[in-house]
Amino acid sequence: MPAIAQIHKELRGKLTFPDTKTIAEFRYISQAIVLSTIKGKEFEAKKSPQDFLGARDVVGTIFHELTHWADMTGTDWGRRFLREIYATIPLLDKLHIE
């Protein structure tokens, strides 16, 4: 059996994700960044330079999601993708999907 097939056989059914909760996400249709685990009051409380290390994970997550937004709104690929998304929205009404 080829090595890759043997590895696949051994791993089948054993693969699990260590952490499956969503921390944040960029929603393509609404172009909204949703911060699922970041609380506004907690973030705002870390305004002083001494608190920056504690806010580093939060800032990193926000920056990561902002890169998705910038890619969607600032590249030729993203703008074409948005045009395609918004062109299909009226079709959903015709399909009567609820």
C-alpha positions as CSV (number, residue, x, y, z in Angstrom):
1,M,0.0,0.0,0.0
2,P,1.4,3.5,-0.9
3,A,2.5,5.5,2.1
4,I,-0.2,8.2,1.7
5,A,-2.9,5.5,1.6
6,Q,-1.6,3.9,4.7
7,I,-1.5,7.2,6.6
8,H,-5.1,7.9,5.5
9,K,-6.2,4.4,6.7
10,E,-4.6,5.0,10.1
11,L,-6.0,8.5,10.6
12,R,-9.6,7.8,9.3
13,G,-12.0,8.6,12.1
14,K,-9.3,9.9,14.4
15,L,-9.1,13.4,13.2
16,T,-10.7,16.0,15.5
17,F,-10.3,19.7,15.8
18,P,-8.9,20.8,19.2
19,D,-11.0,23.9,19.5
20,T,-14.1,24.3,17.3
21,K,-15.6,27.5,18.7
22,T,-15.7,30.6,16.5
23,I,-13.7,33.5,17.9
24,A,-14.5,35.9,15.1
25,E,-15.7,35.8,11.5
26,F,-16.0,38.0,8.4
27,R,-19.4,37.7,6.8
28,Y,-19.2,38.2,3.0
29,I,-22.7,39.2,2.3
30,S,-23.1,41.8,5.0
31,Q,-19.4,42.7,5.1
32,A,-19.6,42.6,8.8
33,I,-16.9,41.5,11.2
34,V,-18.5,39.5,14.0
35,L,-16.4,39.2,17.2
36,S,-18.0,36.3,19.0
37,T,-15.8,36.0,22.0
38,I,-14.5,39.6,22.3
39,K,-16.4,41.8,24.6
40,G,-16.4,45.5,23.9
41,K,-16.1,46.6,27.5
42,E,-13.2,44.2,28.1
43,F,-11.4,45.6,25.0
44,E,-12.1,49.2,25.9
45,A,-10.7,48.6,29.4
46,K,-7.3,47.9,27.9
47,K,-6.5,51.4,26.7
48,S,-3.3,52.0,28.6
49,P,0.1,51.0,27.2
50,Q,0.5,48.7,30.3
51,D,-2.5,46.7,29.2
52,F,-1.4,46.2,25.6
53,L,0.1,42.8,26.2
54,G,-3.3,41.6,27.5
55,A,-5.0,43.1,24.4
56,R,-2.6,41.6,21.9
57,D,-4.7,38.5,21.1
58,V,-7.8,40.7,20.6
59,V,-6.0,43.1,18.4
60,G,-4.5,40.2,16.4
61,T,-8.0,38.7,15.9
62,I,-9.5,42.0,14.8
63,F,-6.5,42.6,12.4
64,H,-7.0,39.1,10.9
65,E,-10.7,39.7,10.2
66,L,-9.9,43.2,8.8
67,T,-7.5,41.6,6.3
68,H,-10.5,39.5,5.0
69,W,-12.5,42.7,4.7
70,A,-9.7,44.6,2.9
71,D,-9.2,41.7,0.5
72,M,-12.9,41.7,-0.3
73,T,-13.3,45.4,-0.8
74,G,-9.8,46.3,-2.0
75,T,-8.8,43.7,-4.6
76,D,-10.1,43.0,-8.1
77,W,-10.9,39.5,-7.1
78,G,-12.9,40.7,-4.0
79,R,-14.9,43.3,-5.9
80,R,-15.8,40.8,-8.7
81,F,-16.8,38.3,-5.9
82,L,-19.0,41.0,-4.3
83,R,-20.7,41.8,-7.6
84,E,-21.5,38.1,-8.1
85,I,-22.9,37.8,-4.6
86,Y,-25.1,40.9,-4.9
87,A,-26.2,39.8,-8.4
88,T,-27.5,36.6,-7.0
89,I,-29.5,38.0,-4.0
90,P,-32.5,39.0,-6.2
91,L,-32.6,35.4,-7.5
92,L,-33.2,34.1,-3.9
93,D,-36.6,35.8,-3.9
94,K,-37.6,34.0,-7.1
95,L,-36.6,30.6,-5.5
96,H,-38.9,31.3,-2.5
97,I,-36.4,29.9,-0.1
98,E,-37.2,30.5,3.5
